[in-house]
Amino acid sequence: MNEQLLTLTDLEKKTQLPKSWWYRRTRETGVDAVPRIKCGRYLRFEWAAVEAWLREQSRDAQAA
């Protein structure tokens, strides 16, 4: 893992989506859940995984 893990605040700045949107998505489970790493009560994110997840969500929305 070469990249630094992102916090929710970092993710909010990078994507321009509010924390509330991300919190809602992190409560979801299953194969379509946002990729995250749980460190105790803290959530961290790998940007490459989140970016791929966002692209997949976009493809799914366009196909519907």
C-alpha positions in Angstrom: 0.0 0.0 0.0 1.9 3.0 -1.3 -0.8 5.6 -0.9 -1.8 7.3 2.3 -5.2 6.4 3.7 -7.9 9.1 3.5 -10.2 10.3 6.3 -13.8 11.1 5.7 -12.8 14.8 5.6 -10.2 14.1 2.9 -12.8 12.2 0.9 -15.3 15.0 1.2 -12.8 17.5 -0.2 -11.7 15.2 -3.0 -15.2 14.3 -4.2 -17.1 17.4 -3.2 -19.7 15.2 -1.7 -20.9 16.0 1.9 -19.8 13.8 4.8 -23.5 12.9 5.4 -23.6 11.3 1.9 -20.5 9.3 2.8 -21.7 8.3 6.2 -24.9 7.0 4.7 -22.9 4.9 2.2 -20.6 3.5 4.8 -23.6 2.1 6.7 -24.4 -0.1 3.7 -23.0 -3.6 3.5 -22.6 -6.2 0.8 -20.9 -6.2 -2.6 -22.1 -2.7 -3.6 -20.9 -1.1 -0.4 -18.3 1.7 -0.5 -14.8 0.2 0.1 -13.5 1.2 3.5 -11.1 0.1 6.2 -12.4 0.2 9.7 -9.7 0.9 12.3 -11.6 0.5 15.6 -14.3 3.2 15.4 -12.5 5.1 12.6 -13.0 4.8 8.9 -10.3 5.1 6.4 -10.4 4.9 2.6 -8.0 4.0 -0.2 -8.5 6.5 -3.0 -8.0 4.0 -5.8 -10.6 1.7 -4.4 -13.1 4.5 -3.8 -12.5 5.9 -7.3 -13.2 2.5 -8.9 -16.3 2.2 -6.7 -17.6 5.6 -7.9 -17.0 4.7 -11.5 -18.9 1.4 -11.0 -21.8 3.3 -9.4 -21.9 5.6 -12.3 -21.9 2.7 -14.9 -24.8 1.1 -12.9 -26.8 4.3 -12.9 -26.3 4.8 -16.6 -27.4 1.2 -17.4 -30.6 1.5 -15.4 
